[in-house]
Amino acid sequence: MNRKPVITCAVTGSGDTAGKHPELPKSPAQIASAAIDAAKAGAAIVHCHVRDPATGAASRRIDLYREVVDRIRASDTDVIINLTTGMGGDLWLGPDTDPLQLAANTDCVGQHERMAHVVELLPEICSLDCGSFNYLGGNYVYVSSQNMLEIGARRLQEIGVKPELEVFDTGQVWLARHLIEQGLIDAPPLFQVCLGIPWGAPATSGVFKTMVDELPAGCNFSGFAIGAMEMPFVAQSVLLGGHVRVGLEDNLYLEKGVLASNAQLVERARIILENMGCSVQTTAEARRTFGIIRPER
């Protein structure tokens, strides 16, 4: 059991959730404010996507990331910024008779373009999705190839940003271990075990333990499950020796029928952890635990 966990808050995500929650952060000002509130509630790390302020649709515009990061850094709240690099991997295949007739909503670019905002803004952490899978169903494939990951890991090593190795199934743990074995990930590695996302690893205790058992010795890991399983897996993760993640990217509700804020989800997780006898790490402690060295900006 991990009695000194770190809380990460994933504040908005890229899912089709803007129409399901009227207070979901969409503009850079709203995303930054939600991140700051989450930090004040006990999150040492905030994981940030950006959205088109007018439509709420997921975006990878650098100017939106810049405004979010600038607003957080200008605040008086110390928090580790973790930017996604997951946008730009959406491949929608055409019909079975012509799968290479890609659908109009395909947005699949190379790894350097997916990471342009990270190279420019130099957050302390960014996510790295360690494999391809089919989470939106239909003819959709999220593309994250071995070559892309090697390119991304090498570039992050060069600029001094720590990758959070997001793994959605056991094969992705294997691929992440390959990156480590190739010397592309500096010690200690940081994993995020993602559960309940179709069609990756299901959110069950047995699967979670299996994935943790496959992680390399000496790594740090956090874990989360989506929807109603978010809070149960706060407890599950620390019992397995890990850290935790909550936030509106993964779950919109505080309880059945009651929409949540990011700060409320962090507060709920903190109470669970403290009732288990845990002491939540500060931002400074999390930097030491995860071996984070702030990049030169």
SERO-4910 file (N, C-alpha, C, O; in steps of 0.05 Angstrom, whole numbers):
BEGIN
 pado doro    nc1    nc2    nc3   cac1   cac2   cac3    cc1    cc2    cc3    oc1    oc2    oc3
  Met    A     17    -24      0      0      0      0     17     25      0     38     26     13
  Asn    A      9     45    -15     23     70    -16      9     90      3    -13     99     -2
  Arg    A     23     97     24     11    115     44     18    144     39      9    162     54
  Lys    A     33    150     17     39    177     10     33    182    -20     51    185    -36
  Pro    A      7    181    -28      0    183    -56      0    212    -66     -3    231    -51
  Val    A      4    214    -92      1    239   -107    -26    238   -121    -34    218   -132
  Ile    A    -40    261   -121    -65    263   -135    -60    279   -161    -49    301   -160
  Thr    A    -69    268   -183    -70    282   -209    -99    288   -215   -117    272   -210
  Cys    A   -104    312   -225   -131    319   -235   -130    324   -265   -116    341   -275
  Ala    A   -147    308   -279   -149    311   -308   -174    328   -313   -197    319   -310
  Val    A   -170    354   -320   -190    374   -316   -212    375   -338   -234    385   -332
  Thr    A   -206    367   -363   -228    369   -383   -227    347   -404   -249    340   -414
  Gly    A   -204    337   -411   -203    315   -431   -211    324   -459   -213    348   -464
  Ser    A   -215    304   -476   -222    310   -504   -248    296   -513   -255    298   -536
  Gly    A   -261    283   -494   -285    269   -501   -309    287   -507   -308    311   -503
  Asp    A   -330    275   -518   -354    289   -525   -372    293   -501   -393    282   -498
  Thr    A   -361    310   -482   -374    314   -456   -384    342   -452   -398    348   -432
  Ala    A   -378    361   -470   -385    389   -466   -416    392   -464   -425    409   -449
  Gly    A   -431    376   -479   -460    378   -478   -473    363   -455   -497    365   -451
  Lys    A   -456    348   -440   -467    333   -418   -463    347   -391   -475    338   -371
  His    A   -446    367   -390   -440    381   -365   -438    411   -371   -418    419   -384
  Pro    A   -457    427   -362   -457    456   -369   -432    471   -359   -426    492   -369
  Glu    A   -420    460   -338   -397    474   -326   -370    461   -334   -349    467   -322
  Leu    A   -370    443   -353   -345    432   -362   -326    454   -372   -335    470   -388
  Pro    A   -301    455   -362   -283    476   -372   -278    473   -402   -270    452   -412
  Lys    A   -282    495   -416   -278    495   -445   -258    516   -454   -240    511   -470
  Ser    A   -261    541   -445   -243    562   -453   -216    559   -437   -216    547   -416
  Pro    A   -195    571   -447   -169    570   -432   -172    582   -404   -160    571   -385
  Ala    A   -188    603   -401   -191    615   -375   -205    595   -356   -198    592   -333
  Gln    A   -226    581   -366   -240    562   -350   -223    538   -343   -223    528   -320
  Ile    A   -207    528   -362   -190    505   -357   -168    512   -337   -163    497   -318
  Ala    A   -156    536   -340   -135    544   -320   -147    548   -293   -135    540   -273
  Ser    A   -171    560   -291   -184    564   -265   -191    538   -252   -187    535   -228
  Ala    A   -201    519   -267   -207    492   -256   -182    478   -247   -182    465   -226
  Ala    A   -160    481   -262   -134    469   -253   -124    481   -227   -115    467   -210
  Ile    A   -126    507   -225   -117    521   -200   -135    512   -177   -124    507   -155
  Asp    A   -161    511   -181   -179    502   -159   -173    473   -151   -173    467   -127
  Ala    A   -167    456   -170   -160    428   -164   -135    427   -148   -133    411   -129
  Ala    A   -115    444   -155    -90    444   -139    -95    453   -111    -84    442    -92
  Lys    A   -111    473   -107   -118    482    -80   -133    461    -64   -131    461    -40
  Ala    A   -147    444    -78   -161    422    -64   -144    398    -57   -152    381    -42
  Gly    A   -119    398    -68   -101    376    -61    -87    362    -84    -71    344    -79
  Ala    A    -92    370   -109    -79    358   -132    -51    370   -135    -48    394   -136
  Ala    A    -31    352   -137     -4    362   -142      2    365   -172     20    379   -180
  Ile    A    -14    351   -189    -10    351   -218    -37    357   -231    -58    346   -222
  Val    A    -37    373   -252    -61    378   -268    -55    370   -296    -36    379   -309
  His    A    -72    352   -307    -68    341   -334    -88    356   -352   -112    355   -348
  Cys    A    -77    370   -372    -93    389   -388    -94    383   -417    -74    379   -431
  His    A   -119    382   -427   -125    384   -456   -136    412   -460   -139    427   -441
  Val    A   -140    420   -486   -154    444   -492   -177    439   -510   -178    418   -524
  Arg    A   -196    458   -510   -220    455   -527   -225    482   -542   -216    503   -533
  Asp    A   -239    480   -564   -248    504   -578   -267    519   -560   -288    508   -552
  Pro    A   -261    543   -552   -278    558   -533   -307    561   -543   -325    563   -527
  Ala    A   -310    563   -570   -337    568   -581   -354    543   -582   -378    544   -576
  Thr    A   -342    520   -588   -357    495   -592   -354    475   -570   -371    457   -567
  Gly    A   -332    477   -555   -326    456   -535   -312    432   -546   -306    413   -532
  Ala    A   -308    431   -573   -295    408   -585   -266    407   -579   -253    428   -574
  Ala    A   -254    383   -578   -226    380   -572   -209    394   -593   -217    396   -616
  Ser    A   -187    405   -584   -169    420   -602   -140    414   -595   -134    404   -574
  Arg    A   -122    420   -614    -94    419   -609    -80    445   -616    -56    446   -623
  Arg    A    -95    467   -615    -84    494   -622    -64    502   -601    -69    502   -577
  Ile    A    -40    510   -610    -19    518   -591    -26    543   -576    -19    546   -553
  Asp    A    -40    562   -589    -47    587   -574    -65    581   -551    -64    595   -530
  Leu    A    -83    561   -553   -100    554   -530    -84    542   -507    -88    548   -484
  Tyr    A    -65    524   -515    -48    513   -494    -31    535   -480    -28    535   -456
  Arg    A    -21    553   -497     -4    574   -486    -20    591   -465     -9    597   -444
  Glu    A    -45    597   -471    -60    614   -453    -66    598   -427    -64    610   -405
  Val    A    -72    572   -429    -77    556   -405    -52    556   -387    -53    561   -363
  Val    A    -29    550   -400     -4    547   -385      4    574   -373     12    575   -349
  Asp    A      2    596   -388      9    622   -378     -8    630   -354      2    641   -335
  Arg    A    -34    624   -355    -52    631   -333    -45    615   -308    -45    626   -286
  Ile    A    -39    590   -311    -32    574   -287     -6    583   -275     -3    586   -251
  Arg    A     14    588   -293     40    597   -283     39    624   -270     54    630   -252
  Ala    A     20    641   -279     18    668   -268      3    669   -242      4    689   -227
  Ser    A    -10    647   -235    -24    646   -209     -5    641   -186     19    636   -191
  Asp    A    -14    643   -162      3    639   -139      1    610   -129      8    605   -106
  Thr    A     -9    592   -146    -12    564   -138      9    547   -152     11    546   -176
  Asp    A     26    534   -136     46    516   -146     34    489   -153     23    476   -136
  Val    A     35    482   -179     24    456   -187     40    447   -211     50    463   -227
  Ile    A     43    421   -214     57    409   -237     38    408   -261     17    396   -259
  Ile    A     46    420   -283     30    420   -307     37    396   -324     61    391   -330
  Asn    A     17    380   -332     20    356   -348      2    361   -373    -23    360   -371
  Leu    A     14    365   -396     -1    370   -421     -4    344   -436     15    328   -438
  Thr    A    -27    340   -448    -31    317   -466    -15    319   -491    -10    342   -501
  Thr    A     -7    297   -503      3    296   -531    -14    277   -547     -7    267   -568
  Gly    A    -38    271   -536    -55    251   -548    -71    260   -572    -82    243   -587
  Met    A    -73    286   -577    -88    296   -600    -72    292   -625    -48    295   -626
  Gly    A    -87    286   -647    -74    283   -673    -69    254   -680    -54    248   -699
  Gly    A    -83    236   -666    -80    207   -672   -106    194   -682   -108    170   -682
  Asp    A   -125    211   -690   -152    201   -697   -153    192   -726   -152    209   -744
  Leu    A   -156    166   -730   -158    155   -757   -186    142   -760   -192    122   -747
  Trp    A   -202    153   -778   -228    142   -785   -227    129   -812   -226    143   -832
  Leu    A   -227    103   -813   -225     89   -838   -251     91   -854   -272     95   -843
  Gly    A   -249     88   -880   -272     88   -897   -288     62   -896   -282     45   -879
  Pro    A   -307     58   -914   -323     34   -915   -306      9   -921   -283     12   -930
  Asp    A   -317    -14   -915   -303    -39   -919   -293    -43   -947   -273    -56   -952
  Thr    A   -307    -31   -966   -299    -34   -995   -276    -16  -1002   -262    -20  -1022
  Asp    A   -271      5   -985   -249     24   -990   -239     36   -964   -244     60   -959
  Pro    A   -226     21   -947   -219     31   -920   -200     55   -921   -199     70   -902
  Leu    A   -185     58   -943   -166     80   -945   -179    106   -954   -166    127   -958
  Gln    A   -206    105   -959   -221    129   -964   -228    141   -936   -250    136   -926
  Leu    A   -210    156   -925   -212    164   -897   -235    184   -893   -240    201   -910
  Ala    A   -248    182   -871   -270    200   -864   -260    228   -859   -237    232   -852
  Ala    A   -278    248   -862   -270    276   -860   -260    283   -833   -245    302   -830
  Asn    A   -269    269   -812   -261    276   -785   -235    263   -776   -227    264   -753
  Thr    A   -221    250   -795   -194    240   -790   -175    263   -784   -174    283   -798
  Asp    A   -160    261   -762   -139    280   -755   -115    265   -745   -112    261   -721
  Cys    A    -99    256   -764    -76    239   -757    -51    252   -768    -46    253   -792
  Val    A    -34    261   -749     -9    275   -756     14    261   -743     11    244   -726
  Gly    A     38    269   -751     62    257   -740     67    265   -711     55    284   -700
  Gln    A     86    251   -699     91    255   -670    102    283   -664     95    295   -644
  His    A    119    293   -681    130    320   -676    108    341   -675    108    359   -658
  Glu    A     89    339   -694     66    358   -694     49    354   -670     38    374   -659
  Arg    A     45    330   -661     28    325   -637     41    337   -612     27    343   -592
  Met    A     67    341   -612     81    351   -589     91    379   -591    106    389   -574
  Ala    A     82    394   -612     93    421   -617     88    439   -593    105    456   -586
  His    A     65    437   -580     59    455   -557     77    448   -533     84    466   -518
  Val    A     84    423   -530    101    414   -508    129    425   -512    142    435   -493
  Val    A    139    424   -537    166    434   -543    167    464   -538    187    474   -528
  Glu    A    146    478   -545    145    507   -542    141    516   -512    154    534   -503
  Leu    A    124    502   -498    116    511   -471    131    498   -448    131    508   -426
  Leu    A    143    475   -453    160    461   -434    145    457   -407    154    467   -386
  Pro    A    124    441   -407    112    433   -381    131    414   -367    150    404   -379
  Glu    A    126    408   -342    143    389   -328    137    360   -336    155    344   -336
  Ile    A    112    354   -344    104    328   -352     87    331   -377     74    351   -381
  Cys    A     88    310   -395     67    308   -415     61    278   -418     77    261   -413
  Ser    A     37    273   -427     28    245   -431     40    234   -457     46    249   -476
  Leu    A     43    207   -458     52    193   -482     36    168   -483     40    149   -467
  Asp    A     17    166   -502     -2    144   -504     13    120   -518     20    122   -541
  Cys    A     17     99   -503     36     78   -511     23     55   -528     27     32   -522
  Gly    A      9     63   -549     -1     43   -567    -27     51   -580    -40     70   -571
  Ser    A    -34     37   -601    -59     43   -616    -82     25   -606    -77      3   -597
  Phe    A   -106     36   -607   -129     20   -600   -155     33   -610   -154     54   -622
  Asn    A   -178     20   -605   -203     27   -619   -224     38   -602   -248     31   -604
  Tyr    A   -217     57   -584   -236     64   -562   -262     77   -571   -282     76   -556
  Leu    A   -263     89   -594   -288    102   -603   -306     83   -619   -328     91   -627
  Gly    A   -297     59   -625   -313     39   -639   -315     45   -669   -301     62   -679
  Gly    A   -333     30   -681   -337     33   -710   -311     29   -725   -297      9   -720
  Asn    A   -305     46   -744   -281     44   -760   -258     63   -750   -241     71   -765
  Tyr    A   -259     68   -724   -240     87   -712   -216     71   -702   -218     50   -690
  Val    A   -192     83   -706   -167     73   -694   -152     97   -683   -147    116   -698
  Tyr    A   -145     96   -658   -126    115   -647    -98    105   -654    -91     83   -646
  Val    A    -82    121   -668    -57    113   -678    -34    124   -661    -31    148   -658
  Ser    A    -18    105   -650      6    112   -636     26     89   -640     26     70   -624
  Ser    A     41     91   -661     58     69   -670     84     68   -654     91     87   -639
  Gln    A     98     45   -656    124     42   -643    143     64   -651    157     76   -635
  Asn    A    145     70   -678    163     91   -687    156    118   -676    173    133   -668
  Met    A    130    124   -675    121    150   -664    129    153   -635    139    174   -627
  Leu    A    125    131   -620    132    132   -592    162    135   -587    171    149   -569
  Glu    A    178    122   -604    207    125   -601    215    154   -608    233    165   -595
  Ile    A    203    165   -629    209    193   -636    201    211   -613    217    229   -606
  Gly    A    177    207   -602    167    224   -581    184    222   -556    191    243   -544
  Ala    A    191    198   -548    207    194   -523    234    207   -526    245    219   -507
  Arg    A    246    204   -550    273    215   -554    272    246   -553    290    258   -541
  Arg    A    252    258   -565    249    287   -564    244    297   -536    255    318   -528
  Leu    A    227    284   -521    222    292   -494    247    290   -476    252    307   -459
  Gln    A    263    270   -481    289    267   -467    307    291   -473    321    301   -456
  Glu    A    307    299   -498    324    322   -507    316    348   -493    333    364   -486
  Ile    A    290    352   -490    280    378   -479    276    377   -449    269    398   -437
  Gly    A    278    354   -437    276    352   -408    248    352   -397    244    359   -374
  Val    A    229    343   -413    201    340   -403    196    310   -397    203    293   -413
  Lys    A    186    305   -373    182    277   -365    157    265   -378    135    277   -375
  Pro    A    159    243   -392    135    230   -404    119    214   -383    131    199   -367
  Glu    A     93    218   -383     76    200   -368     66    179   -387     52    185   -406
  Leu    A     75    154   -383     70    132   -402     41    122   -397     37    106   -379
  Glu    A     23    131   -413     -5    122   -410     -9     95   -423     -3     92   -447
  Val    A    -18     76   -408    -21     48   -418    -50     40   -414    -62     42   -392
  Phe    A    -62     30   -435    -91     23   -436    -95     -7   -437   -118    -16   -437
  Asp    A    -73    -22   -439    -76    -52   -439    -48    -63   -435    -28    -49   -434
  Thr    A    -47    -90   -430    -21   -102   -423      0   -100   -445     23    -96   -440
  Gly    A     -9   -101   -471     10    -99   -492     23    -71   -493     46    -69   -502
  Gln    A      9    -51   -484     20    -24   -483     41    -22   -461     60     -7   -464
  Val    A     37    -36   -439     58    -37   -419     83    -49   -431    105    -39   -426
  Trp    A     80    -70   -446    103    -83   -460    118    -63   -478    142    -62   -478
  Leu    A    102    -47   -493    114    -28   -511    128     -6   -495    150      3   -503
  Ala    A    116      3   -473    129     23   -456    155     12   -445    175     27   -443
  Arg    A    155    -13   -437    180    -25   -427    202    -25   -449    225    -22   -443
  His    A    193    -29   -474    212    -28   -496    226     -1   -497    250      1   -500
  Leu    A    210     21   -494    222     48   -494    242     51   -472    263     63   -476
  Ile    A    236     40   -448    255     41   -426    280     26   -432    302     35   -427
  Glu    A    277      2   -443    300    -15   -449    317     -2   -471    341     -8   -472
  Gln    A    306     14   -488    321     28   -509    335     53   -498    349     67   -513
  Gly    A    332     58   -472    345     82   -460    331    108   -466    344    129   -464
  Leu    A    306    107   -475    292    131   -483    275    144   -461    264    166   -464
  Ile    A    274    131   -438    259    141   -415    278    143   -391    290    123   -383
  Asp    A    281    167   -380    298    171   -357    285    160   -332    261    161   -329
  Ala    A    302    150   -314    292    139   -288    285    162   -270    297    184   -270
  Pro    A    264    158   -253    247    134   -252    224    138   -272    213    160   -274
  Pro    A    216    116   -287    194    119   -306    168    125   -291    164    117   -268
  Leu    A    150    139   -304    123    145   -293    102    134   -311    100    141   -335
  Phe    A     85    116   -300     63    104   -315     36    115   -306     33    122   -282
  Gln    A     17    116   -324    -11    120   -318    -26     97   -328    -28     93   -352
  Val    A    -38     81   -310    -54     57   -318    -83     66   -322    -96     75   -303
  Cys    A    -93     63   -346   -119     74   -354   -139     51   -357   -134     33   -373
  Leu    A   -160     51   -343   -178     28   -342   -207     36   -349   -216     58   -342
  Gly    A   -220     18   -363   -249     21   -369   -254     36   -395   -277     41   -402
  Ile    A   -233     42   -410   -237     56   -436   -240     35   -458   -222     19   -461
  Pro    A   -263     35   -472   -265     15   -494   -244     20   -515   -238     43   -521
  Trp    A   -232      0   -526   -232    -28   -520   -204    -34   -509   -189    -50   -521
  Gly    A   -199    -22   -487   -174    -28   -472   -179    -46   -449   -197    -62   -449
  Ala    A   -163    -42   -428   -166    -59   -404   -191    -52   -389   -196    -29   -383
  Pro    A   -208    -72   -382   -232    -66   -366   -225    -58   -338   -203    -64   -327
  Ala    A   -243    -44   -325   -239    -34   -298   -247    -55   -278   -268    -54   -266
  Thr    A   -229    -75   -275   -233    -95   -254   -208    -97   -237   -186    -90   -247
  Ser    A   -211   -105   -213   -188   -107   -195   -167   -126   -205   -143   -121   -203
  Gly    A   -176   -149   -216   -157   -169   -226   -140   -159   -249   -116   -163   -250
  Val    A   -153   -145   -268   -139   -134   -291   -119   -112   -282    -96   -111   -291
  Phe    A   -128    -95   -263   -110    -74   -253    -85    -87   -241    -63    -78   -246
  Lys    A    -89   -107   -224    -66   -120   -211    -48   -133   -232    -23   -131   -230
  Thr    A    -59   -145   -253    -43   -157   -274    -26   -136   -287     -2   -141   -293
  Met    A    -37   -113   -293    -22    -92   -306      0    -81   -288     22    -76   -297
  Val    A     -6    -78   -263     14    -68   -244     37    -89   -242     60    -81   -240
  Asp    A     30   -114   -242     50   -135   -240     69   -135   -264     92   -144   -262
  Glu    A     60   -124   -287     76   -123   -311     94    -98   -312    111    -96   -329
  Leu    A     90    -79   -294    106    -54   -294    134    -60   -286    139    -78   -270
  Pro    A    153    -45   -296    182    -50   -289    188    -42   -260    175    -24   -249
  Ala    A    207    -55   -249    216    -49   -221    226    -20   -221    239    -11   -239
  Gly    A    220     -7   -198    231     20   -194    215     42   -207    222     66   -205
  Cys    A    192     36   -220    176     57   -233    156     68   -213    151     56   -192
  Asn    A    146     92   -219    123    103   -205     98     98   -223    100     99   -248
  Phe    A     75     94   -211     51     91   -227     27    103   -213     26    104   -189
  Ser    A     10    113   -229    -17    122   -221    -37    106   -236    -31     95   -257
  Gly    A    -61    105   -225    -82     90   -239   -109    104   -236   -114    118   -217
  Phe    A   -127     99   -256   -154    110   -254   -173     92   -270   -164     77   -288
  Ala    A   -198     94   -263   -220     82   -279   -240    104   -285   -243    123   -270
  Ile    A   -255    101   -307   -274    121   -315   -302    116   -303   -308     95   -294
  Gly    A   -318    138   -304   -346    136   -296   -349    129   -266   -334    140   -249
  Ala    A   -369    113   -260   -376    106   -233   -354     92   -218   -354     90   -193
  Met    A   -334     81   -233   -312     66   -220   -289     85   -212   -269     75   -202
  Glu    A   -292    111   -217   -270    129   -211   -261    128   -182   -238    123   -176
  Met    A   -280    132   -163   -272    132   -135   -264    105   -123   -245    104   -108
  Pro    A   -278     83   -131   -268     57   -121   -239     52   -129   -224     39   -114
  Phe    A   -231     61   -153   -204     56   -161   -184     76   -150   -160     71   -153
  Val    A   -193     97   -137   -175    113   -120   -164     95    -98   -140     94    -94
  Ala    A   -182     81    -85   -174     62    -64   -157     39    -75   -137     32    -63
  Gln    A   -166     28    -97   -152      5   -109   -124     12   -116   -106     -4   -112
  Ser    A   -119     36   -127    -92     43   -136    -73     45   -113    -50     35   -115
  Val    A    -81     58    -91    -62     60    -69    -58     33    -55    -36     28    -45
  Leu    A    -78     16    -55    -75    -11    -44    -54    -27    -60    -40    -43    -48
  Leu    A    -52    -21    -86    -32    -35   -102     -5    -21   -102     14    -30   -116
  Gly    A     -3      1    -87     22     15    -85     25     40   -103     47     50   -106
  Gly    A      3     48   -115      5     70   -135     -6     97   -125    -13    100   -102
  His    A     -7    115   -144    -18    142   -140    -45    143   -154    -54    123   -165
  Val    A    -59    166   -153    -86    167   -163    -91    190   -182    -77    210   -182
  Arg    A   -112    186   -198   -121    207   -216   -151    209   -215   -165    188   -215
  Val    A   -162    233   -214   -190    238   -216   -194    263   -234   -174    275   -243
  Gly    A   -219    270   -240   -224    294   -255   -246    290   -276   -254    268   -281
  Leu    A   -255    313   -287   -278    312   -305   -271    299   -332   -289    292   -347
  Glu    A   -245    295   -338   -239    279   -362   -249    251   -360   -257    238   -379
  Asp    A   -249    240   -335   -255    212   -331   -283    207   -320   -294    185   -323
  Asn    A   -295    227   -307   -321    222   -294   -334    250   -289   -320    268   -279
  Leu    A   -360    252   -295   -373    278   -293   -389    282   -267   -398    304   -261
  Tyr    A   -391    260   -251   -410    261   -228   -396    257   -201   -377    242   -198
  Leu    A   -406    272   -182   -398    269   -154   -412    245   -141   -401    230   -126
  Glu    A   -437    242   -149   -453    219   -141   -475    217   -162   -478    235   -179
  Lys    A   -492    197   -161   -512    192   -182   -530    217   -185   -543    225   -166
  Gly    A   -530    228   -209   -547    251   -215   -536    278   -206   -549    298   -211
  Val    A   -513    279   -193   -502    304   -183   -476    309   -198   -455    296   -194
  Leu    A   -476    330   -216   -452    337   -231   -431    348   -212   -437    362   -193
  Ala    A   -406    343   -219   -383    350   -202   -367    373   -214   -370    379   -238
  Ser    A   -351    385   -198   -329    401   -207   -303    386   -203   -302    366   -188
  Asn    A   -282    395   -216   -256    382   -212   -247    383   -183   -237    364   -172
  Ala    A   -250    407   -171   -242    410   -143   -257    391   -125   -246    380   -106
  Gln    A   -283    387   -130   -299    369   -114   -289    340   -116   -288    325    -97
  Leu    A   -282    332   -141   -271    305   -145   -245    301   -131   -240    280   -119
  Val    A   -227    321   -132   -202    320   -117   -207    318    -87   -194    302    -73
  Glu    A   -225    334    -77   -231    334    -49   -243    307    -40   -235    297    -19
  Arg    A   -260    295    -57   -271    269    -50   -249    248    -49   -248    231    -31
  Ala    A   -231    249    -69   -209    230    -69   -191    234    -45   -182    214    -33
  Arg    A   -185    259    -38   -168    264    -15   -181    253     11   -166    242     28
  Ile    A   -207    256     14   -220    245     38   -218    215     39   -212    203     60
  Ile    A   -223    202     16   -220    173     15   -192    165     23   -188    146     40
  Leu    A   -172    178     13   -144    171     19   -138    176     48   -125    159     61
  Glu    A   -146    198     59   -141    204     87   -155    185    105   -145    177    126
  Asn    A   -179    176     98   -194    156    114   -181    129    113   -185    112    130
  Met    A   -164    124     92   -148    100     90   -122    102    105   -106     83    106
  Gly    A   -117    125    117    -92    128    132    -69    140    115    -46    139    123
  Cys    A    -76    150     92    -56    162     74    -52    192     79    -70    205     90
  Ser    A    -29    202     71    -23    230     71    -16    239     43      3    229     31
  Val    A    -32    257     32    -29    265      4     -4    282      1      2    300     17
  Gln    A     11    277    -20     36    291    -25     31    320    -35     12    325    -50
  Thr    A     48    338    -26     48    365    -36     61    365    -64     72    345    -73
  Thr    A     59    388    -78     72    390   -104    102    386   -102    114    373   -119
  Ala    A    114    398    -82    143    395    -79    151    366    -74    171    357    -84
  Glu    A    135    353    -57    141    324    -52    137    308    -77    153    289    -82
  Ala    A    117    314    -93    112    299   -118    135    302   -137    143    283   -151
  Arg    A    146    326   -139    170    330   -156    193    312   -148    206    300   -165
  Arg    A    197    310   -122    219    292   -113    213    263   -118    230    248   -127
  Thr    A    188    255   -113    180    227   -117    183    218   -146    193    197   -151
  Phe    A    174    235   -164    174    228   -192    200    236   -207    202    231   -231
  Gly    A    219    248   -192    244    255   -205    241    276   -226    254    274   -247
  Ile    A    224    296   -221    219    317   -240    239    340   -237    242    350   -215
  Ile    A    252    346   -258    270    369   -259    257    390   -278    252    384   -301
  Arg    A    252    413   -268    238    433   -284    255    440   -309    278    447   -306
  Pro    A    243    439   -333    257    447   -357    265    476   -356    250    493   -345
  Glu    A    287    483   -369    294    511   -372    276    524   -392    272    514   -414
  Arg    A    263    546   -384    245    560   -402    257    587   -410    244    602   -425
***
